[in-house]
């Protein structure tokens, strides 16, 4: 299913560097969160998460659940 991101306001973290190696997020009207890779300049795939999925992702990040090692 394709999600309409027309008019979405894309943001990236203030911690992102100038190398373009980061992701952007957009909070959609229906409450979903869209995520894309900045290297693709909006032409690549977009991952869409339901609000609860986004909350779970943020919890995983904040607790170190996605660290390499």
Secondary structure, 3 states (H helix, E strand, C coil): CCCCCCCCCCECCCCCCCCCCCEEEEECCCCCEEEEEHHHCCCCCCEEECHHHHHHHHHHHHCCCCCCC
